[in-house]
């Protein structure tokens, strides 16, 4: 077998088209490596690792019948664990989708991709990356994204290291997945930001709905599993995932922005000019514009009139002006805002 045939056989395994006998041979090859997953493999090292595997094969006589006999004695669970490990290593050798830190490994959930593009931003400014489906990615400095030249027909998948802002083209039949270390972000069409901060990962939503859940060994989670293993966040919300204890914490984004209204929405919806308007109506207008729930602790304030123009203020400044008028205060509790205390109508 020459080097080209060797590479093609590895690719057949990654594509899932190899025969049972070929898979057993690859299993034997894998055993020739000295714990390849014991350290991280950088892109620059992939060819070196493949060469090590090739050289080891040249120094060993492969007896397929002996391999078959040995494998038949293994318990069924061996095949699952062993071939999962092989898939991870071979995928790394062929397409560079391998991330490992000694505690976990994340491999491409689908092995049908052929042309993988690795885009790194080593500069000091963000760069724009356009994907096959028209989606756009703003890649931050010192970040990297890996994606196929052409997405599959039923889903869109990319890998991210670092930070990026995504504008995803809506397609109900092709969900969009972003794999970032041990976290998976799933959307149908929206805009959101993902970044790694030390040992935590933060996902913030600008528009649409995003499901964020743990990767683990599950790539086909149903809706119930996603809720149990993660969270669903909406505009102006963010979730921080703490890798060490596998814990999700939801909150509001640092600077909430008005959420785009449907094209037929009235222009007045974006204005905040009030003349003796009930406080309940004022708060409903803010909730609608920012899609953030506001809870009024003192219900006696609901019918109290409010007069003022707070159109140009950001969300938190708007709340400060309102609270000052009623001698109240506000607190952010998770993804909600609580208006506390306050005097009744004078």
C-alpha positions in Angstrom: 0.0 0.0 0.0 1.4 3.4 -1.0 0.9 6.7 0.9 -2.0 7.8 -1.4 -3.9 4.6 -0.8 -3.2 4.9 2.9 -4.7 8.5 2.9 -7.7 7.4 0.9 -8.4 4.5 3.2 -8.4 6.9 6.2 -10.7 9.2 4.4 -13.1 6.3 3.7 -13.3 5.6 7.4 -14.0 9.3 8.2 -16.7 9.4 5.5 -18.3 6.2 6.9 -17.8 4.2 3.7 -15.1 1.7 4.7 -16.0 -2.0 5.0 -15.9 -3.9 8.3 -12.6 -5.4 7.4 -11.1 -2.0 6.6 -12.4 -0.7 9.9 -10.6 -3.6 11.8 -7.4 -2.8 9.9 -7.7 0.9 10.9 -8.3 -0.2 14.5 -5.0 -2.1 14.4 -3.2 1.0 13.0 -4.6 3.1 15.7 -3.1 0.8 18.3 0.3 1.5 16.8 0.2 5.1 18.0 1.6 5.9 21.4 -1.5 7.6 23.0 -2.0 10.3 20.3 -4.7 12.0 22.3 -2.5 12.6 25.3 -1.8 16.1 24.2 -3.3 18.8 22.0 -2.7 18.6 18.3 -2.2 21.9 16.5 -2.9 22.4 12.8 0.9 22.7 12.1 1.4 19.2 13.7 -1.2 17.3 11.8 1.1 16.2 8.9 3.7 15.2 11.5 1.2 13.0 13.3 0.0 11.4 10.1 3.6 10.7 9.1 4.2 9.0 12.5 1.3 6.7 11.9 2.4 6.0 8.3 5.9 5.2 9.5 4.7 2.9 12.2 2.6 1.0 9.7 5.6 0.5 7.5 7.4 -1.2 10.3 4.6 -3.6 11.1 3.2 -6.6 9.2 -0.6 -6.5 9.2 -2.2 -9.9 9.5 -5.9 -9.3 9.0 -6.9 -12.8 10.2 -5.1 -12.3 13.5 -6.8 -8.9 13.9 -10.2 -10.4 13.2 -9.6 -13.1 15.8 -8.5 -10.6 18.4 -11.4 -8.3 17.8 -14.0 -11.0 18.0 -13.0 -11.6 21.6 -13.6 -8.0 22.6 -16.9 -7.1 24.4 -19.4 -5.0 22.4 -18.8 -1.9 24.4 -15.1 -2.0 23.3 -16.1 -1.3 19.7 -18.1 1.7 20.6 -15.4 3.3 22.7 -12.5 2.2 20.5 -14.0 3.4 17.2 -15.2 6.6 18.7 -11.5 7.3 19.6 -10.3 6.4 16.2 -12.8 8.6 14.5 -11.6 11.6 16.6 -8.0 11.0 15.7 -8.6 10.4 12.0 -10.8 13.3 11.7 -8.1 15.5 13.2 -5.5 14.1 10.7 -7.7 14.7 7.7 -9.6 17.9 8.3 -8.1 19.5 11.5 -11.3 19.4 13.6 -9.7 18.2 16.8 -9.8 20.0 20.1 -8.6 18.3 23.3 -7.6 19.6 26.7 -7.1 16.4 28.6 -10.6 16.3 30.0 -12.8 16.2 26.8 -12.7 16.0 23.1 -15.0 17.6 20.6 -15.1 16.2 17.1 -17.1 17.2 14.0 -20.6 15.7 14.6 -21.0 15.0 10.9 -18.3 13.3 8.9 -19.7 14.0 5.4 -17.8 17.2 4.9 -15.0 17.2 2.3 -13.6 20.7 1.9 -12.9 22.3 5.3 -11.9 26.0 5.5 -9.9 27.2 8.5 -10.0 31.0 8.9 -7.8 32.6 11.6 -7.7 36.3 12.6 -4.2 37.1 13.7 -4.6 40.8 13.3 -5.7 43.6 15.6 -9.1 44.2 13.9 -12.2 42.1 13.3 -12.5 40.4 9.9 -15.7 39.5 8.0 -16.2 35.9 7.0 -19.1 34.9 4.6 -20.4 31.4 4.7 -21.9 29.2 2.0 -25.6 29.9 3.0 -25.1 33.7 3.0 -24.6 33.9 6.8 -21.9 36.3 7.9 -19.4 36.1 10.8 -17.5 38.9 12.4 -14.4 37.2 13.6 -12.6 38.9 16.5 -8.8 39.2 16.8 -6.9 36.0 17.9 -10.0 33.9 17.0 -10.5 31.0 14.6 -13.4 29.5 12.8 -13.6 26.2 10.9 -16.4 25.6 8.5 -17.2 23.5 5.3 -17.1 25.1 1.9 -20.6 23.8 1.4 -23.0 23.0 4.2 -25.1 19.8 4.2 -28.7 19.9 3.1 -30.2 19.3 6.5 -27.9 21.4 8.8 -25.1 23.9 9.0 -22.2 23.4 11.4 -19.1 25.4 12.3 -16.4 25.3 14.9 -15.2 28.4 16.8 -12.2 29.2 19.0 -12.3 32.7 20.6 -15.0 35.2 19.8 -17.3 36.0 16.9 -20.5 37.7 16.1 -22.9 35.7 13.8 -25.6 37.0 11.5 -27.3 33.7 10.5 -29.5 33.5 7.4 -32.9 32.1 8.4 -33.6 28.6 7.2 -36.2 26.5 9.1 -35.0 23.3 7.4 -31.3 23.8 8.1 -30.5 24.6 11.7 -27.2 26.3 12.3 -24.9 24.9 15.0 -21.8 26.5 16.5 -19.5 24.2 18.4 -17.3 26.0 20.9 -15.3 23.8 23.3 -18.0 21.9 25.3 -20.8 24.1 24.2 -23.3 24.0 21.3 -25.3 26.9 20.1 -28.2 26.1 17.9 -30.3 28.7 15.9 -32.5 28.8 12.8 -31.8 32.4 11.8 -30.7 35.1 14.2 -27.8 37.3 15.3 -25.7 36.6 18.4 -22.2 36.8 19.9 -20.0 34.0 21.3 -16.8 34.5 23.3 -14.6 32.7 25.7 -13.6 34.5 28.9 -11.0 32.6 30.8 -12.8 29.3 31.8 -16.2 30.4 30.8 -18.1 30.8 27.6 -20.6 33.6 27.0 -23.4 33.7 24.4 -25.4 36.9 23.9 -28.4 37.2 21.7 -29.2 40.3 19.6 -32.2 39.0 17.6 -34.1 35.7 17.5 -34.0 32.7 19.8 -30.9 30.6 20.6 -30.6 27.2 22.3 -27.4 26.8 24.2 -26.6 23.3 25.6 -23.7 21.0 26.5 -22.1 19.0 23.8 -21.1 15.9 25.6 -21.7 12.9 23.3 -25.1 14.0 22.2 -25.5 15.7 18.9 -29.2 15.0 18.3 -30.8 16.3 21.4 -34.6 16.8 21.3 -36.3 19.9 22.7 -36.7 18.4 26.2 -33.0 17.3 26.4 -31.9 20.8 25.4 -33.8 22.4 28.2 -32.4 19.9 30.7 -28.8 20.3 29.4 -28.9 24.0 28.7 -31.0 27.1 28.2 -32.9 29.0 25.6 -32.2 32.7 25.4 -33.9 35.6 23.6 -32.9 39.1 22.5 -31.0 41.1 25.1 -30.3 38.0 27.1 -27.0 36.2 27.6 -25.9 33.0 29.1 -22.5 32.2 30.7 -21.4 28.6 30.8 -18.8 27.8 33.5 -16.8 24.8 32.2 -15.4 23.8 35.5 -18.7 23.0 37.2 -20.8 22.7 34.0 -23.2 25.5 35.2 -25.3 27.9 33.2 -26.1 31.4 34.4 -28.5 33.7 32.5 -28.6 37.5 32.6 -29.3 40.6 30.6 -26.6 41.8 28.2 -24.5 44.7 29.3 -26.2 47.2 26.9 -29.7 46.1 25.9 -30.8 47.5 22.6 -34.2 48.0 21.0 -35.3 44.8 19.2 -36.3 45.3 15.6 -40.1 45.4 15.2 -42.0 43.8 12.2 -42.1 46.0 9.1 -45.8 46.8 9.6 -45.2 48.1 13.2 -46.1 51.7 13.8 -43.4 54.3 14.0 -44.8 55.5 17.4 -43.8 52.2 19.0 -40.1 53.3 19.0 -40.9 56.7 20.7 -41.1 57.2 24.4 -43.0 60.5 24.8 -45.6 60.3 27.6 -48.1 62.8 28.9 -49.8 61.7 32.1 -49.6 58.1 30.9 -50.3 55.3 33.4 -47.0 53.8 34.6 -48.2 50.3 33.5 -48.4 51.6 29.9 -45.0 53.1 30.1 -43.4 49.9 31.3 -45.3 47.8 28.7 -43.9 50.1 26.0 -40.4 49.5 27.3 -41.0 45.7 27.6 -42.2 45.5 24.0 -39.3 47.5 22.6 -36.5 45.7 24.4 -38.4 42.3 24.9 -37.4 42.3 28.6 -39.8 41.5 31.4 -40.2 44.3 33.9 -41.8 43.4 37.3 -43.4 46.2 39.4 -43.1 45.3 43.1 -45.5 48.0 44.3 -48.7 47.4 42.3 -50.1 50.7 43.6 -47.9 52.5 41.1 -49.5 50.9 38.0 -52.1 53.7 37.6 -49.8 56.6 38.6 -49.3 59.1 35.7 -45.9 59.6 34.2 -44.9 62.6 32.0 -41.7 62.9 30.1 -39.7 62.3 26.9 -37.2 59.4 27.4 -36.8 58.5 23.8 -33.1 59.2 23.5 -32.0 57.5 26.7 -30.7 53.9 26.8 -32.7 51.3 28.7 -31.1 51.8 32.1 -31.3 55.6 31.9 -35.0 55.3 31.1 -35.5 53.2 34.2 -33.5 55.6 36.3 -35.7 58.5 35.2 -38.9 56.6 35.9 -37.7 55.4 39.3 -36.6 58.9 40.3 -40.1 60.2 39.5 -41.6 57.7 42.0 -38.8 57.5 44.5 -38.2 53.8 43.5 -35.2 51.8 42.5 -34.6 48.9 40.1 -32.6 45.7 40.2 -31.6 43.2 37.5 -32.5 39.7 38.5 -31.4 37.2 36.0 -33.2 38.2 32.7 -35.8 40.3 34.4 -35.9 43.8 35.9 -37.5 44.4 39.2 -38.7 47.9 40.2 -38.7 48.1 44.0 -40.4 50.2 46.6 -41.7 53.6 45.4 -44.3 56.0 46.7 -47.9 56.0 45.4 -49.5 58.7 43.3 -49.1 62.2 44.9 
